Amino acid sequence: MNRLHYNVSGLLNEQIKTQVKNALNNIEGVQNVNVDLGRSTIEVGCKDTISAEVIENSIEKVGCKIQA
């Protein structure tokens, strides 16, 4: 299992947190999602077959920006 960690901007409230979690959980192969509003981080546990690009696109579609 892969663990992907992202620092993001735009995690402003519980509503956005829920939207991010729902978007990521809808990806086949995602096994768990941790969203930390205080630290503005997202951690995704997923099968090795999922590309990071798919996960990143889902995060950005909600309106969050991944920090470099």
Distance bins in CASP14 RR format, pairs under 12 A and 6 or more apart:
PFRMAT RR
TARGET T0000
AUTHOR 0000-0000-0000
RMODE 2
METHOD distances of the structure
MODEL  1
1 29 0 0 0 0 1 0 0 0 0 0 0
1 30 0 0 0 0 0 1 0 0 0 0 0
1 31 1 0 0 1 0 0 0 0 0 0 0
1 32 0 0 0 0 1 0 0 0 0 0 0
1 43 0 0 0 0 0 1 0 0 0 0 0
1 44 0 0 0 0 0 1 0 0 0 0 0
1 45 1 0 1 0 0 0 0 0 0 0 0
1 46 1 0 0 1 0 0 0 0 0 0 0
1 47 1 0 0 1 0 0 0 0 0 0 0
1 48 1 0 0 1 0 0 0 0 0 0 0
1 49 0 0 0 0 0 1 0 0 0 0 0
1 50 0 0 0 0 0 1 0 0 0 0 0
2 29 0 0 0 0 0 1 0 0 0 0 0
2 30 0 0 0 0 0 1 0 0 0 0 0
2 31 0 0 0 0 1 0 0 0 0 0 0
2 32 0 0 0 0 0 1 0 0 0 0 0
2 43 0 0 0 0 0 1 0 0 0 0 0
2 44 1 0 0 1 0 0 0 0 0 0 0
2 45 1 0 0 1 0 0 0 0 0 0 0
2 46 1 0 1 0 0 0 0 0 0 0 0
2 47 1 0 0 1 0 0 0 0 0 0 0
2 48 1 0 1 0 0 0 0 0 0 0 0
2 49 0 0 0 0 1 0 0 0 0 0 0
2 50 1 0 0 1 0 0 0 0 0 0 0
2 51 0 0 0 0 1 0 0 0 0 0 0
2 52 0 0 0 0 1 0 0 0 0 0 0
2 54 0 0 0 0 0 1 0 0 0 0 0
2 55 0 0 0 0 1 0 0 0 0 0 0
3 30 0 0 0 0 0 1 0 0 0 0 0
3 31 0 0 0 0 1 0 0 0 0 0 0
3 32 0 0 0 0 1 0 0 0 0 0 0
3 33 0 0 0 0 0 1 0 0 0 0 0
3 34 0 0 0 0 1 0 0 0 0 0 0
3 42 0 0 0 0 0 1 0 0 0 0 0
3 43 1 0 0 1 0 0 0 0 0 0 0
3 44 1 0 0 1 0 0 0 0 0 0 0
3 45 1 0 1 0 0 0 0 0 0 0 0
3 46 0 0 0 0 1 0 0 0 0 0 0
3 47 0 0 0 0 0 1 0 0 0 0 0
3 48 0 0 0 0 0 1 0 0 0 0 0
3 50 0 0 0 0 0 1 0 0 0 0 0
3 52 0 0 0 0 0 1 0 0 0 0 0
3 55 0 0 0 0 0 1 0 0 0 0 0
4 24 0 0 0 0 1 0 0 0 0 0 0
4 27 0 0 0 0 0 1 0 0 0 0 0
4 30 0 0 0 0 1 0 0 0 0 0 0
4 31 0 0 0 0 0 1 0 0 0 0 0
4 32 0 0 0 0 0 1 0 0 0 0 0
4 33 0 0 0 0 0 1 0 0 0 0 0
4 34 0 0 0 0 0 1 0 0 0 0 0
4 41 0 0 0 0 0 1 0 0 0 0 0
4 42 0 0 0 0 1 0 0 0 0 0 0
4 43 1 0 0 1 0 0 0 0 0 0 0
4 44 1 0 1 0 0 0 0 0 0 0 0
4 45 1 0 0 1 0 0 0 0 0 0 0
4 46 1 0 0 1 0 0 0 0 0 0 0
4 47 0 0 0 0 0 1 0 0 0 0 0
4 48 0 0 0 0 0 1 0 0 0 0 0
4 50 0 0 0 0 1 0 0 0 0 0 0
4 51 0 0 0 0 0 1 0 0 0 0 0
4 52 1 0 1 0 0 0 0 0 0 0 0
4 53 0 0 0 0 0 1 0 0 0 0 0
4 54 0 0 0 0 0 1 0 0 0 0 0
4 55 1 0 0 1 0 0 0 0 0 0 0
4 56 0 0 0 0 1 0 0 0 0 0 0
4 58 0 0 0 0 0 1 0 0 0 0 0
4 59 0 0 0 0 1 0 0 0 0 0 0
4 66 0 0 0 0 0 1 0 0 0 0 0
5 33 0 0 0 0 0 1 0 0 0 0 0
5 34 0 0 0 0 1 0 0 0 0 0 0
5 35 0 0 0 0 0 1 0 0 0 0 0
5 36 0 0 0 0 0 1 0 0 0 0 0
5 39 0 0 0 0 0 1 0 0 0 0 0
5 40 0 0 0 0 0 1 0 0 0 0 0
5 41 1 0 0 1 0 0 0 0 0 0 0
5 42 1 0 0 1 0 0 0 0 0 0 0
5 43 1 0 1 0 0 0 0 0 0 0 0
5 44 0 0 0 0 1 0 0 0 0 0 0
5 45 0 0 0 0 1 0 0 0 0 0 0
5 46 0 0 0 0 0 1 0 0 0 0 0
5 52 0 0 0 0 0 1 0 0 0 0 0
5 55 0 0 0 0 0 1 0 0 0 0 0
5 56 0 0 0 0 0 1 0 0 0 0 0
5 59 0 0 0 0 0 1 0 0 0 0 0
5 66 0 0 0 0 0 1 0 0 0 0 0
5 67 0 0 0 0 0 1 0 0 0 0 0
6 20 0 0 0 0 1 0 0 0 0 0 0
6 24 0 0 0 0 0 1 0 0 0 0 0
6 33 0 0 0 0 0 1 0 0 0 0 0
6 34 0 0 0 0 0 1 0 0 0 0 0
6 35 0 0 0 0 1 0 0 0 0 0 0
6 36 0 0 0 0 0 1 0 0 0 0 0
6 39 0 0 0 0 0 1 0 0 0 0 0
6 40 0 0 0 0 1 0 0 0 0 0 0
6 41 1 0 0 1 0 0 0 0 0 0 0
6 42 1 0 1 0 0 0 0 0 0 0 0
6 43 1 0 0 1 0 0 0 0 0 0 0
6 44 1 0 0 1 0 0 0 0 0 0 0
6 45 0 0 0 0 0 1 0 0 0 0 0
6 52 0 0 0 0 1 0 0 0 0 0 0
6 55 0 0 0 0 1 0 0 0 0 0 0
6 56 1 0 0 1 0 0 0 0 0 0 0
6 58 0 0 0 0 0 1 0 0 0 0 0
6 59 1 0 0 1 0 0 0 0 0 0 0
6 60 0 0 0 0 0 1 0 0 0 0 0
6 64 0 0 0 0 1 0 0 0 0 0 0
6 65 0 0 0 0 1 0 0 0 0 0 0
6 66 1 0 1 0 0 0 0 0 0 0 0
6 67 1 0 0 1 0 0 0 0 0 0 0
6 68 0 0 0 0 0 1 0 0 0 0 0
7 36 0 0 0 0 0 1 0 0 0 0 0
7 38 0 0 0 0 0 1 0 0 0 0 0
7 39 0 0 0 0 1 0 0 0 0 0 0
7 40 1 0 0 1 0 0 0 0 0 0 0
7 41 1 0 1 0 0 0 0 0 0 0 0
7 42 0 0 0 0 1 0 0 0 0 0 0
7 43 0 0 0 0 0 1 0 0 0 0 0
7 59 0 0 0 0 0 1 0 0 0 0 0
7 64 0 0 0 0 0 1 0 0 0 0 0
7 65 0 0 0 0 1 0 0 0 0 0 0
7 66 1 0 0 1 0 0 0 0 0 0 0
7 67 1 0 1 0 0 0 0 0 0 0 0
7 68 0 0 0 0 1 0 0 0 0 0 0
8 16 0 0 0 0 1 0 0 0 0 0 0
8 17 0 0 0 0 0 1 0 0 0 0 0
8 20 0 0 0 0 1 0 0 0 0 0 0
8 24 0 0 0 0 0 1 0 0 0 0 0
8 35 0 0 0 0 1 0 0 0 0 0 0
8 36 0 0 0 0 1 0 0 0 0 0 0
8 37 0 0 0 0 0 1 0 0 0 0 0
8 38 0 0 0 0 0 1 0 0 0 0 0
8 39 0 0 0 0 1 0 0 0 0 0 0
8 40 1 0 1 0 0 0 0 0 0 0 0
8 41 1 0 0 1 0 0 0 0 0 0 0
8 42 1 0 1 0 0 0 0 0 0 0 0
8 43 0 0 0 0 0 1 0 0 0 0 0
8 44 0 0 0 0 0 1 0 0 0 0 0
8 55 0 0 0 0 0 1 0 0 0 0 0
8 56 0 0 0 0 1 0 0 0 0 0 0
8 58 0 0 0 0 0 1 0 0 0 0 0
8 59 1 0 0 1 0 0 0 0 0 0 0
8 60 0 0 0 0 1 0 0 0 0 0 0
8 62 0 0 0 0 1 0 0 0 0 0 0
8 63 0 0 0 0 1 0 0 0 0 0 0
8 64 1 0 1 0 0 0 0 0 0 0 0
8 65 1 0 0 1 0 0 0 0 0 0 0
8 66 1 0 1 0 0 0 0 0 0 0 0
8 67 1 0 0 1 0 0 0 0 0 0 0
8 68 0 0 0 0 0 1 0 0 0 0 0
9 16 0 0 0 0 0 1 0 0 0 0 0
9 39 0 0 0 0 0 1 0 0 0 0 0
9 40 1 0 0 1 0 0 0 0 0 0 0
9 41 0 0 0 0 0 1 0 0 0 0 0
9 42 0 0 0 0 0 1 0 0 0 0 0
9 59 0 0 0 0 0 1 0 0 0 0 0
9 60 0 0 0 0 0 1 0 0 0 0 0
9 63 0 0 0 0 1 0 0 0 0 0 0
9 64 1 0 0 1 0 0 0 0 0 0 0
9 65 1 0 1 0 0 0 0 0 0 0 0
9 66 0 0 0 0 1 0 0 0 0 0 0
9 67 1 0 0 1 0 0 0 0 0 0 0
9 68 0 0 0 0 0 1 0 0 0 0 0
10 16 1 0 0 1 0 0 0 0 0 0 0
10 17 0 0 0 0 0 1 0 0 0 0 0
10 19 0 0 0 0 0 1 0 0 0 0 0
10 20 0 0 0 0 1 0 0 0 0 0 0
10 35 0 0 0 0 0 1 0 0 0 0 0
10 37 0 0 0 0 1 0 0 0 0 0 0
10 38 0 0 0 0 0 1 0 0 0 0 0
10 40 1 0 0 1 0 0 0 0 0 0 0
10 41 0 0 0 0 0 1 0 0 0 0 0
10 42 0 0 0 0 0 1 0 0 0 0 0
10 59 0 0 0 0 1 0 0 0 0 0 0
10 60 0 0 0 0 0 1 0 0 0 0 0
10 62 0 0 0 0 1 0 0 0 0 0 0
10 63 1 0 0 1 0 0 0 0 0 0 0
10 64 1 0 1 0 0 0 0 0 0 0 0
10 65 1 0 0 1 0 0 0 0 0 0 0
10 66 0 0 0 0 0 1 0 0 0 0 0
10 67 0 0 0 0 0 1 0 0 0 0 0
11 17 1 0 0 1 0 0 0 0 0 0 0
11 18 0 0 0 0 0 1 0 0 0 0 0
11 19 0 0 0 0 0 1 0 0 0 0 0
11 20 1 0 0 1 0 0 0 0 0 0 0
11 21 0 0 0 0 0 1 0 0 0 0 0
11 34 0 0 0 0 0 1 0 0 0 0 0
11 35 1 0 0 1 0 0 0 0 0 0 0
11 36 0 0 0 0 1 0 0 0 0 0 0
11 37 1 0 1 0 0 0 0 0 0 0 0
11 38 1 0 0 1 0 0 0 0 0 0 0
11 39 0 0 0 0 1 0 0 0 0 0 0
11 40 1 0 1 0 0 0 0 0 0 0 0
11 41 0 0 0 0 1 0 0 0 0 0 0
11 42 1 0 0 1 0 0 0 0 0 0 0
11 59 0 0 0 0 1 0 0 0 0 0 0
11 62 0 0 0 0 1 0 0 0 0 0 0
11 63 0 0 0 0 1 0 0 0 0 0 0
11 64 1 0 0 1 0 0 0 0 0 0 0
11 65 0 0 0 0 1 0 0 0 0 0 0
11 66 0 0 0 0 0 1 0 0 0 0 0
11 67 0 0 0 0 0 1 0 0 0 0 0
12 19 0 0 0 0 0 1 0 0 0 0 0
12 20 0 0 0 0 0 1 0 0 0 0 0
12 35 0 0 0 0 0 1 0 0 0 0 0
12 37 0 0 0 0 1 0 0 0 0 0 0
12 38 0 0 0 0 0 1 0 0 0 0 0
12 40 0 0 0 0 1 0 0 0 0 0 0
12 62 0 0 0 0 0 1 0 0 0 0 0
12 63 0 0 0 0 1 0 0 0 0 0 0
12 64 0 0 0 0 1 0 0 0 0 0 0
12 65 0 0 0 0 0 1 0 0 0 0 0
13 19 0 0 0 0 1 0 0 0 0 0 0
13 20 0 0 0 0 0 1 0 0 0 0 0
13 35 0 0 0 0 0 1 0 0 0 0 0
13 37 1 0 0 1 0 0 0 0 0 0 0
13 38 0 0 0 0 0 1 0 0 0 0 0
13 40 0 0 0 0 0 1 0 0 0 0 0
13 64 0 0 0 0 0 1 0 0 0 0 0
14 20 0 0 0 0 0 1 0 0 0 0 0
14 21 0 0 0 0 0 1 0 0 0 0 0
14 35 0 0 0 0 1 0 0 0 0 0 0
14 37 1 0 0 1 0 0 0 0 0 0 0
14 38 0 0 0 0 0 1 0 0 0 0 0
15 21 0 0 0 0 0 1 0 0 0 0 0
15 22 0 0 0 0 0 1 0 0 0 0 0
15 35 0 0 0 0 0 1 0 0 0 0 0
15 37 0 0 0 0 0 1 0 0 0 0 0
15 62 0 0 0 0 0 1 0 0 0 0 0
15 63 0 0 0 0 0 1 0 0 0 0 0
16 22 0 0 0 0 0 1 0 0 0 0 0
16 23 0 0 0 0 0 1 0 0 0 0 0
16 35 0 0 0 0 1 0 0 0 0 0 0
16 37 0 0 0 0 1 0 0 0 0 0 0
16 40 0 0 0 0 0 1 0 0 0 0 0
16 42 0 0 0 0 0 1 0 0 0 0 0
16 59 0 0 0 0 0 1 0 0 0 0 0
16 61 0 0 0 0 0 1 0 0 0 0 0
16 62 1 0 0 1 0 0 0 0 0 0 0
16 63 1 0 0 1 0 0 0 0 0 0 0
16 64 1 0 0 1 0 0 0 0 0 0 0
16 65 0 0 0 0 0 1 0 0 0 0 0
17 23 0 0 0 0 0 1 0 0 0 0 0
17 24 0 0 0 0 0 1 0 0 0 0 0
17 33 0 0 0 0 1 0 0 0 0 0 0
17 34 0 0 0 0 0 1 0 0 0 0 0
17 35 1 0 1 0 0 0 0 0 0 0 0
17 36 0 0 0 0 1 0 0 0 0 0 0
17 37 1 0 1 0 0 0 0 0 0 0 0
17 38 0 0 0 0 0 1 0 0 0 0 0
17 40 0 0 0 0 0 1 0 0 0 0 0
17 41 0 0 0 0 0 1 0 0 0 0 0
17 42 0 0 0 0 1 0 0 0 0 0 0
17 59 0 0 0 0 0 1 0 0 0 0 0
17 62 0 0 0 0 1 0 0 0 0 0 0
17 64 0 0 0 0 1 0 0 0 0 0 0
18 24 0 0 0 0 0 1 0 0 0 0 0
18 25 0 0 0 0 0 1 0 0 0 0 0
18 33 0 0 0 0 0 1 0 0 0 0 0
18 35 0 0 0 0 1 0 0 0 0 0 0
18 37 0 0 0 0 0 1 0 0 0 0 0
18 62 0 0 0 0 1 0 0 0 0 0 0
19 25 0 0 0 0 0 1 0 0 0 0 0
19 26 0 0 0 0 0 1 0 0 0 0 0
19 33 0 0 0 0 0 1 0 0 0 0 0
19 35 0 0 0 0 1 0 0 0 0 0 0
19 42 0 0 0 0 0 1 0 0 0 0 0
19 58 0 0 0 0 0 1 0 0 0 0 0
19 59 0 0 0 0 0 1 0 0 0 0 0
19 60 0 0 0 0 0 1 0 0 0 0 0
19 61 0 0 0 0 1 0 0 0 0 0 0
19 62 1 0 1 0 0 0 0 0 0 0 0
19 63 0 0 0 0 1 0 0 0 0 0 0
19 64 0 0 0 0 1 0 0 0 0 0 0
20 26 0 0 0 0 0 1 0 0 0 0 0
20 27 0 0 0 0 0 1 0 0 0 0 0
20 30 0 0 0 0 0 1 0 0 0 0 0
20 33 1 0 0 1 0 0 0 0 0 0 0
20 34 0 0 0 0 0 1 0 0 0 0 0
20 35 1 0 1 0 0 0 0 0 0 0 0
20 36 0 0 0 0 0 1 0 0 0 0 0
20 37 0 0 0 0 0 1 0 0 0 0 0
20 40 0 0 0 0 0 1 0 0 0 0 0
20 41 0 0 0 0 0 1 0 0 0 0 0
20 42 1 0 0 1 0 0 0 0 0 0 0
20 43 0 0 0 0 0 1 0 0 0 0 0
20 44 0 0 0 0 1 0 0 0 0 0 0
20 55 0 0 0 0 0 1 0 0 0 0 0
20 56 0 0 0 0 0 1 0 0 0 0 0
20 58 1 0 0 1 0 0 0 0 0 0 0
20 59 1 0 0 1 0 0 0 0 0 0 0
20 60 0 0 0 0 0 1 0 0 0 0 0
20 61 0 0 0 0 1 0 0 0 0 0 0
20 62 1 0 1 0 0 0 0 0 0 0 0
20 63 0 0 0 0 1 0 0 0 0 0 0
20 64 1 0 0 1 0 0 0 0 0 0 0
20 66 0 0 0 0 0 1 0 0 0 0 0
21 27 0 0 0 0 0 1 0 0 0 0 0
21 30 0 0 0 0 1 0 0 0 0 0 0
21 32 0 0 0 0 1 0 0 0 0 0 0
21 33 1 0 1 0 0 0 0 0 0 0 0
21 34 0 0 0 0 1 0 0 0 0 0 0
21 35 1 0 1 0 0 0 0 0 0 0 0
21 36 0 0 0 0 0 1 0 0 0 0 0
21 37 0 0 0 0 0 1 0 0 0 0 0
21 42 0 0 0 0 1 0 0 0 0 0 0
21 43 0 0 0 0 0 1 0 0 0 0 0
21 44 0 0 0 0 1 0 0 0 0 0 0
21 58 0 0 0 0 0 1 0 0 0 0 0
21 59 0 0 0 0 0 1 0 0 0 0 0
21 62 0 0 0 0 1 0 0 0 0 0 0
21 64 0 0 0 0 0 1 0 0 0 0 0
22 30 0 0 0 0 0 1 0 0 0 0 0
22 33 0 0 0 0 1 0 0 0 0 0 0
22 35 0 0 0 0 0 1 0 0 0 0 0
22 58 0 0 0 0 1 0 0 0 0 0 0
22 59 0 0 0 0 0 1 0 0 0 0 0
22 61 0 0 0 0 0 1 0 0 0 0 0
22 62 0 0 0 0 1 0 0 0 0 0 0
23 30 0 0 0 0 1 0 0 0 0 0 0
23 33 0 0 0 0 1 0 0 0 0 0 0
23 35 0 0 0 0 0 1 0 0 0 0 0
23 42 0 0 0 0 0 1 0 0 0 0 0
23 44 0 0 0 0 0 1 0 0 0 0 0
23 54 0 0 0 0 0 1 0 0 0 0 0
23 55 0 0 0 0 1 0 0 0 0 0 0
23 56 0 0 0 0 0 1 0 0 0 0 0
23 57 0 0 0 0 1 0 0 0 0 0 0
23 58 1 0 1 0 0 0 0 0 0 0 0
23 59 1 0 0 1 0 0 0 0 0 0 0
23 60 0 0 0 0 1 0 0 0 0 0 0
23 61 1 0 0 1 0 0 0 0 0 0 0
23 62 1 0 1 0 0 0 0 0 0 0 0
23 63 0 0 0 0 1 0 0 0 0 0 0
23 64 0 0 0 0 1 0 0 0 0 0 0
24 30 1 0 1 0 0 0 0 0 0 0 0
24 31 0 0 0 0 0 1 0 0 0 0 0
24 32 0 0 0 0 1 0 0 0 0 0 0
24 33 1 0 1 0 0 0 0 0 0 0 0
24 34 0 0 0 0 1 0 0 0 0 0 0
24 35 0 0 0 0 1 0 0 0 0 0 0
24 42 1 0 0 1 0 0 0 0 0 0 0
24 43 0 0 0 0 0 1 0 0 0 0 0
24 44 1 0 1 0 0 0 0 0 0 0 0
24 45 0 0 0 0 1 0 0 0 0 0 0
24 46 0 0 0 0 1 0 0 0 0 0 0
24 50 0 0 0 0 0 1 0 0 0 0 0
24 54 0 0 0 0 1 0 0 0 0 0 0
24 55 1 0 0 1 0 0 0 0 0 0 0
24 56 0 0 0 0 0 1 0 0 0 0 0
24 57 0 0 0 0 0 1 0 0 0 0 0
24 58 1 0 1 0 0 0 0 0 0 0 0
24 59 1 0 0 1 0 0 0 0 0 0 0
24 60 0 0 0 0 0 1 0 0 0 0 0
24 61 0 0 0 0 0 1 0 0 0 0 0
24 62 0 0 0 0 1 0 0 0 0 0 0
24 64 0 0 0 0 0 1 0 0 0 0 0
25 31 0 0 0 0 1 0 0 0 0 0 0
25 32 0 0 0 0 1 0 0 0 0 0 0
25 33 1 0 1 0 0 0 0 0 0 0 0
25 34 0 0 0 0 0 1 0 0 0 0 0
25 35 0 0 0 0 0 1 0 0 0 0 0
25 44 0 0 0 0 1 0 0 0 0 0 0
25 45 0 0 0 0 0 1 0 0 0 0 0
25 46 0 0 0 0 0 1 0 0 0 0 0
25 55 0 0 0 0 0 1 0 0 0 0 0
25 58 0 0 0 0 1 0 0 0 0 0 0
26 33 0 0 0 0 0 1 0 0 0 0 0
26 54 0 0 0 0 0 1 0 0 0 0 0
26 55 0 0 0 0 0 1 0 0 0 0 0
26 58 1 0 0 1 0 0 0 0 0 0 0
26 61 0 0 0 0 0 1 0 0 0 0 0
26 62 0 0 0 0 0 1 0 0 0 0 0
27 33 0 0 0 0 1 0 0 0 0 0 0
27 44 0 0 0 0 1 0 0 0 0 0 0
27 45 0 0 0 0 0 1 0 0 0 0 0
27 46 1 0 0 1 0 0 0 0 0 0 0
27 47 0 0 0 0 1 0 0 0 0 0 0
27 49 0 0 0 0 0 1 0 0 0 0 0
27 50 1 0 0 1 0 0 0 0 0 0 0
27 51 0 0 0 0 0 1 0 0 0 0 0
27 52 0 0 0 0 0 1 0 0 0 0 0
27 53 0 0 0 0 0 1 0 0 0 0 0
27 54 1 0 0 1 0 0 0 0 0 0 0
27 55 1 0 0 1 0 0 0 0 0 0 0
27 56 0 0 0 0 0 1 0 0 0 0 0
27 57 0 0 0 0 1 0 0 0 0 0 0
27 58 1 0 0 1 0 0 0 0 0 0 0
27 59 0 0 0 0 0 1 0 0 0 0 0
27 61 0 0 0 0 0 1 0 0 0 0 0
28 46 0 0 0 0 1 0 0 0 0 0 0
28 47 0 0 0 0 1 0 0 0 0 0 0
28 49 0 0 0 0 1 0 0 0 0 0 0
28 50 0 0 0 0 1 0 0 0 0 0 0
28 54 0 0 0 0 1 0 0 0 0 0 0
28 55 0 0 0 0 0 1 0 0 0 0 0
28 58 0 0 0 0 0 1 0 0 0 0 0
29 44 0 0 0 0 0 1 0 0 0 0 0
29 45 0 0 0 0 1 0 0 0 0 0 0
29 46 1 0 1 0 0 0 0 0 0 0 0
29 47 1 0 1 0 0 0 0 0 0 0 0
29 48 0 0 0 0 1 0 0 0 0 0 0
29 49 1 0 0 1 0 0 0 0 0 0 0
29 50 1 0 1 0 0 0 0 0 0 0 0
29 51 0 0 0 0 0 1 0 0 0 0 0
29 54 0 0 0 0 1 0 0 0 0 0 0
29 55 0 0 0 0 0 1 0 0 0 0 0
30 42 0 0 0 0 0 1 0 0 0 0 0
30 43 0 0 0 0 0 1 0 0 0 0 0
30 44 1 0 0 1 0 0 0 0 0 0 0
30 45 1 0 0 1 0 0 0 0 0 0 0
30 46 1 0 1 0 0 0 0 0 0 0 0
30 47 0 0 0 0 1 0 0 0 0 0 0
30 49 0 0 0 0 0 1 0 0 0 0 0
30 50 1 0 0 1 0 0 0 0 0 0 0
30 52 0 0 0 0 0 1 0 0 0 0 0
30 54 0 0 0 0 1 0 0 0 0 0 0
30 55 1 0 0 1 0 0 0 0 0 0 0
30 58 0 0 0 0 1 0 0 0 0 0 0
30 59 0 0 0 0 0 1 0 0 0 0 0
31 43 0 0 0 0 0 1 0 0 0 0 0
31 44 0 0 0 0 1 0 0 0 0 0 0
31 45 1 0 1 0 0 0 0 0 0 0 0
31 46 1 0 1 0 0 0 0 0 0 0 0
31 47 1 0 0 1 0 0 0 0 0 0 0
31 48 0 0 0 0 0 1 0 0 0 0 0
31 49 0 0 0 0 0 1 0 0 0 0 0
31 50 0 0 0 0 1 0 0 0 0 0 0
32 42 0 0 0 0 0 1 0 0 0 0 0
32 43 0 0 0 0 1 0 0 0 0 0 0
32 44 1 0 0 1 0 0 0 0 0 0 0
32 45 1 0 1 0 0 0 0 0 0 0 0
32 46 0 0 0 0 1 0 0 0 0 0 0
32 47 0 0 0 0 0 1 0 0 0 0 0
33 41 0 0 0 0 0 1 0 0 0 0 0
33 42 1 0 0 1 0 0 0 0 0 0 0
33 43 1 0 0 1 0 0 0 0 0 0 0
33 44 1 0 1 0 0 0 0 0 0 0 0
33 45 1 0 0 1 0 0 0 0 0 0 0
33 46 0 0 0 0 1 0 0 0 0 0 0
33 55 0 0 0 0 1 0 0 0 0 0 0
33 58 0 0 0 0 0 1 0 0 0 0 0
33 59 0 0 0 0 0 1 0 0 0 0 0
34 41 1 0 0 1 0 0 0 0 0 0 0
34 42 1 0 0 1 0 0 0 0 0 0 0
34 43 1 0 1 0 0 0 0 0 0 0 0
34 44 1 0 0 1 0 0 0 0 0 0 0
34 45 0 0 0 0 1 0 0 0 0 0 0
35 41 1 0 0 1 0 0 0 0 0 0 0
35 42 1 0 1 0 0 0 0 0 0 0 0
35 43 0 0 0 0 1 0 0 0 0 0 0
35 44 0 0 0 0 1 0 0 0 0 0 0
35 59 0 0 0 0 1 0 0 0 0 0 0
35 62 0 0 0 0 0 1 0 0 0 0 0
35 64 0 0 0 0 1 0 0 0 0 0 0
36 42 1 0 0 1 0 0 0 0 0 0 0
36 43 1 0 0 1 0 0 0 0 0 0 0
37 64 0 0 0 0 0 1 0 0 0 0 0
39 67 0 0 0 0 0 1 0 0 0 0 0
40 59 0 0 0 0 0 1 0 0 0 0 0
40 64 0 0 0 0 1 0 0 0 0 0 0
40 65 0 0 0 0 0 1 0 0 0 0 0
40 66 0 0 0 0 0 1 0 0 0 0 0
40 67 0 0 0 0 1 0 0 0 0 0 0
41 59 0 0 0 0 0 1 0 0 0 0 0
41 64 0 0 0 0 0 1 0 0 0 0 0
41 66 0 0 0 0 0 1 0 0 0 0 0
41 67 0 0 0 0 1 0 0 0 0 0 0
42 55 0 0 0 0 1 0 0 0 0 0 0
42 56 0 0 0 0 1 0 0 0 0 0 0
42 58 0 0 0 0 0 1 0 0 0 0 0
42 59 1 0 0 1 0 0 0 0 0 0 0
42 60 0 0 0 0 0 1 0 0 0 0 0
42 62 0 0 0 0 0 1 0 0 0 0 0
42 64 1 0 0 1 0 0 0 0 0 0 0
42 65 0 0 0 0 0 1 0 0 0 0 0
42 66 0 0 0 0 1 0 0 0 0 0 0
42 67 0 0 0 0 0 1 0 0 0 0 0
43 55 0 0 0 0 0 1 0 0 0 0 0
43 59 0 0 0 0 0 1 0 0 0 0 0
44 50 0 0 0 0 1 0 0 0 0 0 0
44 51 0 0 0 0 0 1 0 0 0 0 0
44 52 0 0 0 0 1 0 0 0 0 0 0
44 54 0 0 0 0 0 1 0 0 0 0 0
44 55 1 0 1 0 0 0 0 0 0 0 0
44 56 0 0 0 0 1 0 0 0 0 0 0
44 58 0 0 0 0 1 0 0 0 0 0 0
44 59 0 0 0 0 1 0 0 0 0 0 0
44 66 0 0 0 0 0 1 0 0 0 0 0
45 52 0 0 0 0 0 1 0 0 0 0 0
45 55 0 0 0 0 1 0 0 0 0 0 0
46 52 0 0 0 0 1 0 0 0 0 0 0
46 54 0 0 0 0 1 0 0 0 0 0 0
46 55 1 0 0 1 0 0 0 0 0 0 0
46 58 0 0 0 0 0 1 0 0 0 0 0
47 54 0 0 0 0 0 1 0 0 0 0 0
47 55 0 0 0 0 0 1 0 0 0 0 0
50 56 0 0 0 0 0 1 0 0 0 0 0
50 57 0 0 0 0 0 1 0 0 0 0 0
50 58 0 0 0 0 0 1 0 0 0 0 0
51 57 0 0 0 0 1 0 0 0 0 0 0
51 58 0 0 0 0 0 1 0 0 0 0 0
52 58 0 0 0 0 0 1 0 0 0 0 0
52 59 0 0 0 0 0 1 0 0 0 0 0
52 66 0 0 0 0 1 0 0 0 0 0 0
53 59 0 0 0 0 0 1 0 0 0 0 0
53 60 0 0 0 0 0 1 0 0 0 0 0
53 66 0 0 0 0 0 1 0 0 0 0 0
54 60 0 0 0 0 0 1 0 0 0 0 0
54 61 0 0 0 0 0 1 0 0 0 0 0
55 61 0 0 0 0 0 1 0 0 0 0 0
55 62 0 0 0 0 0 1 0 0 0 0 0
55 64 0 0 0 0 0 1 0 0 0 0 0
55 66 0 0 0 0 1 0 0 0 0 0 0
56 62 0 0 0 0 0 1 0 0 0 0 0
56 63 0 0 0 0 0 1 0 0 0 0 0
56 64 0 0 0 0 1 0 0 0 0 0 0
56 65 0 0 0 0 0 1 0 0 0 0 0
56 66 1 0 1 0 0 0 0 0 0 0 0
56 67 0 0 0 0 0 1 0 0 0 0 0
56 68 0 0 0 0 0 1 0 0 0 0 0
57 63 0 0 0 0 0 1 0 0 0 0 0
57 64 0 0 0 0 0 1 0 0 0 0 0
57 66 0 0 0 0 0 1 0 0 0 0 0
58 64 0 0 0 0 1 0 0 0 0 0 0
58 66 0 0 0 0 0 1 0 0 0 0 0
59 65 0 0 0 0 1 0 0 0 0 0 0
59 66 1 0 0 1 0 0 0 0 0 0 0
59 67 0 0 0 0 0 1 0 0 0 0 0
60 66 1 0 0 1 0 0 0 0 0 0 0
60 67 0 0 0 0 0 1 0 0 0 0 0
END
